Structure formats: C-alpha cells, structure tokens
Amino acid sequence: MLIRDLYEDSIKFEEPLLAHYIFYLLQESLISLEDDVKKLSEIKVDKQKLSKILKQNLLGFSQIKVFALKHSDKYFIFIFAKDKQEAISYFQKTFKRKPLNCNEYSLDTPMNIGNRFLSFRDMRKEQKEFPTVIGYYEKIY
C-alpha cells in the first residue's frame, strides 16, 4: 500500500493523528506519497513538532464527538459535543439534572433512524450547531 492511499483513507475516515503524522512527514520531506507505508515505521519524528501540528489541527478535522448520557435506568441521551464536560453541561442545561454516567461512542457506530441506518459520523454532517441532542435510546429488558 502506498502512503498516498493511507493518507487519503486517514482523511476520509477522520483519523486525525495518522493524517497529521503523514502530513508532518511530508512537510519535513521524510517521505513521499509514492513510498510504501512500511517506510513509516522506520522514521524517527520530532514529537514536539508533531504535537504542535496536531493541536493546531492544520487539516481541519472536526473536534465533535458523540456521547451517551444515562438519563435513567432505561433512557440514554446521545449528544454531539467537543468533550465529555461539554456533553454533561449541555445535558444538565437541557434536562435540569445530572446524568447518571457519560460514555464516548465511536463515530462509526450505526444507529437505526426510522427505516435506515446511519453512523454517528453521517449524522454529524447533518448538524449545524453543537453541542446538540441527536437522539434517545430506550433500553428494553
């Protein structure tokens, strides 16, 4: 596999660490897009420079994640937010109570919406404002 293919996949599937790592190596002329991906394991990097590029988010990755917050024994609320604290604060503001817990979910988790399945990643693309409640789930025993 070529670095070009891995780089394109890292952007397509929103893998910011990998995408920024390849971006950094390209900037430093340590690799080319036509190199084999095996070359990535042979390179020593300046971790401070890589960390700086990652924090700056030069590639513009979305920082929005999905969280499931437990409302009661049976009900869970899904919220898009930047981080766990923002999700909890939004839950408290919206529902006037503290959640029983808060867990981050993968953006690739599929959800049944009406008669179709969508991943949280696809659902995020449909949202304009964050944080926001994106759905509810009732646990059936």
Disulfide bonds with the S-S distance in Angstrom:
none
